[in-house]
């Protein structure tokens, strides 16, 4: 199989690149050159915003691919331009979209047939929906695979969610643990995502698929307890607090306390999706303990400091705010 990845040097794109190379695929990576791709790929340099000359030259020189995989999260015009250029030179277009494309409110257990937002040039949900439509417009329904990912974790994460929890717990002492302990979580390890996407592309799947772990895969308690075990931190104590107490102190779910969203409408939208279609198509998710341990090991190779995407806000709770909530817990 010949694969062209638009991106391919960080997090999800890199996980796909490494998985494809492990399979013996012929991999080309189109990127800006900011980060080095894994050894063994054909590198094409350019900028998605008007700098497709290297791709155009490759196409004029007779290059073609079985699969194109696109992780773009910006204006959909970049997806449109690349897809139109490649439509006659690639068999299938895999666009990494997002579960954010569903219109609010998103009910629990919603599948791929939920109502969608309008496409647009601003706002994460709207640009992702625009990217979906741009891919389908160029490649058609039967040659387009739309991967609506939810929360993505694992080694290589450049958003900072799981790295923040690991580093916080590694510092030890009492740790604010947002409850309830058995709060369900859905996420996908970037490596499991890569496996599924390449398998799906090879099998010729098309249309939208939600891609996160099945309901019941893990909980907030299991995630944080796995962090405690992985870091081996001494003297750490998870202090579980009810959502009402946390929110009363001005803590913002998802950003101040990454991954966590209290029970309710927002939690249902993020952590209670129906992914039976992806599971039936082969999605398999490794245990949360493996994702956590491998992410901690990867962080160790970087001195504990994870990379940070410049277009995403830094996440994590201010230590002073955490101390106030812990004090309010008493005991």
N, C-alpha and C positions, 0 to 999 in steps of 0.2 A: 504493500500500500504506500502511496505517495501522499504525504500530508503537508499542507501549508498552514502555519500558525501565524495569525496576525497578532503579534505580542510574543508570548512564549518564553520570556526571560524571568518573570516573577510569579509567585504564588500559583494560581490556577493554571496559567499558561505554561509555567515551568513544569508543573506536575504532569501536564499533558505531554509536553516535549519529552520528558524523561520516560514516561510510560511508553510512548511511541518508539523511542530509541530502544528500549528494552525488548520490544516486540520485533525489532529488526526492520522497522519501517524506514522509508526514505523521508527525512524531515527537513523542510525548509522553514526558516523563521524570518518574518519581516518585522523589523524593530528599529528603534531610533539609535541603538548603539550605546544607550546609557548603562545597561547591564549586559554582561557577557552571557550568551546562551550556553547550554551544555555542549561539551565537545561532541563532534559527530554530526552537527547540523550544517546545512547550507544557509549562510546568513545573507539576508538582503536588507540593506539599510534605507530608511526613509521615515517620513512623518505622515501619520494618518491624515493630518490636516493639510492636504494639498501637496504632499511629497511622495507620490506613488510612482515616481519615475523608474525606480529599480524594479518594481513589479511589472510595470508596462514594458520595460526592456526585456524582462524574463519571458513575458508572454509573446512578445514579438520574436524572441529567439526560439520559440517552440515549446516553452515550458508548459506543463500541465500537471494537475494533481487530482487524485481521487477524492480528497476531502480538504476543505478549507475550514479552519476553526477560528472564530473571531470572539475576543473577549472585550471588545470596546464598550466603554461606559459613558462616552461623551455624546455629542450631537449626532443624530442619526444620519446626517449627510455623509459622515465618514464611512459608515457601513454601506450606504447606497453607492458611493463612488467605488469602493473596493469590490462590492458584489457585482456591480455592472461590468467592471473591468474583467472580473474572473468568471463570469457566468458561462462563457463559451470555452473555458479552459479548466474547469473543475467539475467533478461529478456531483458533489454535495456540499452545502454550506451549513455548518453548525454554528449557531449564534448563541453565545452564553448570555442569556437574558436574566430575569429576576422574577421572583414571586411578587415583587412590588408592582407589577403591571396590573394587578387586579384592583378594581374600583372598590373604594370603601362604601359600606362596611364589608369586610371579608368574613363570612361565617365560618365556624369550625367545620372541619372535614370537607372543605371545598376542593373540588377537583379542577381539572384544566378548563372546564366549561364555564367558569365564573365570568361575571361581567368585567370588562377591561377598561382601563383609563384611555383617554384620547392621546394620540401621539403628539409630541411636541419637541421643541429644542431646548427646553429648560425643565429642571426637576428630574430627579433620578427615574421615577416611575415612567414619566412621559418620554424621556429619551430612550429608555429601554424598549418601550412599546414601539417607538418609532424605528428603532433598530430591527425589531422583529419584522415589521412591515417592509422595511427596505430589503431585508434578506429574501423574504418571500416574493417581493416584486421582481427581483432579479433572477432568482432560481426557481420560482414556482413552488407550489405547495408540496409536491412530491419529492423535491430535491432540497428541502429546507428542514432542518431540525432545530427547534427552539427549546433551549434548556433553561427552564425557569428555576434557577437555584434559589435556595433560601440562605440561611446562615452558613457560611463556609469557614471551617476551622482546619487546623493541621499545620505541619511543618511548612515554613515559608510564608506564614501569614503576615501580611503587611498592613493590616488594619489595626492590630494591637489588642484584640479582645481576649483571646486565650493567653497570649503572652503577659497581659496585664495581671490576670488572675494568678498565673504561675509565679511571677515576680513578687506580687503582693504576699502570697502565701509563703514564699521562700524567706521573706523577711521575718516570719514567725510572729509570736504574740497573738493576742486576740484579733480575729479577722471578722469583720462584718459579713455575715452570710445572709443574703436576701432570701426570705422564705416565700412560700412554704418549702420545706425540705423535699417534698415529693412533687414539686412543680415540674410538669413534663417539658422536655426540651426537644426540638428538632434542629438538626444541623447536618451537614455533610462534610466528611473529610475530603480535602481537595484531591487526594490520591484515589479515593473511591469514585469521586466524580470523574476523574480522568479515565479510569478504567471503563466506567459506564458509557461515557461519551464516545470513546473509540470503538467499543463493542457495538454501540448503537449505530454509529456511522458505517462500520463495516457491514452490518446487517441491513443497511439501507432504510433505517427508521426515519420517519418524518413527522412533522407536526409538533405540538407543544407537549412537554413533559415537565412536571414539577420534580425537582431533585433535592430532597432532604431525606433524612432517616425516617423510617416509619414511626408512627405514634407508638410510644412505649419503649423507644430505644434507650432513652436515658432520662435522668432528672437533674435538677439543680444540685441536689444533695450528692448524687453520684459523681457529677462533674467536679465539684469542689473537693470531695473526698479523694478522687483520683489525683487531683493537684497536690493534695497533702502527701499522698504516697509517692508520687513521682519526684517531688522536690526533696523529700526526706527531711523537711524542716523540723527543727526541734522547738518544742514549746509552743507550737501553733495550736490555737483553739478556735474552731469555727463557732461563732456566736450567732445563732439563728434569730432573725428579727422578722416580725410580721410586716407585710407591705405597708400597712397604715402608718407605722412608726417611721419607716424609712422615708416615705413620701412626705410626711409632716416636717421633715428636716430639709426639704427642698432638693432631695436627691432625684436626679433624672434617670429613669430606667433606660437601659440599652446603652447609654453613653457613659454616665457616671459609674454604673455597675454593668459592665459589658455582659451581653448574652441575656441578662435577666429582664423580664417584663412581667409585672404582677398579673395575677389572674384577672381576666376580663376580656374585653373586645380586642385590644391590641395583642394580648397573648394568644388568643384564638387565631388571629390572623397570621402570626409568625410561627407559632409552635404547635398548631393542630391542623396541618394540611393532610389531605388525602393524597398519598403517593402510590396508591395501588397500581397505577398504570406503569410507573417506572419500575416498581418491584416486579411486576409481571414481565417487564422487559429486561430483567436481569440485575437490577440494583441490589448490591450487597454492601452493607456498612459494617466496618470493623468496630470492635468494642470501644467505648469511650475511653477506657483506661489506656488503650494502645495509642489513640490519637493524642491524649494528654502526655503520655510518657515520651512519645516520639517528638512532640513539640518542645518539651523541656530539653531533650537531648540536643535538638537543633539549636535552641537558644544558647545552650552551653558552648556551641562552636562559635557563637557571635559575642561572647562575653556577656550574655544576658540581655543585650539590647537588640530588639527586633527592628527590622526596617519599617519605615512609615511612609505610606502613600501620601504624596503632597496634597492630593485633592480630597483627602478624608480628614476629619477632625481627630485630634488626639483623644483617646478614651481613658477613663479611669477616675476613681473617686479621690477628691482632695483629702489628704490625711487628717486635716483638722475637722472636716465634716464627719469622717468616719469615727473619729474620737468622740465627737458629740453624740452620735447615734449610739455608740457603745456605752457611753456614760448613761444615756437614757435607759438603756437595757438594764442597768444595775447588775447586782450579783457579783 
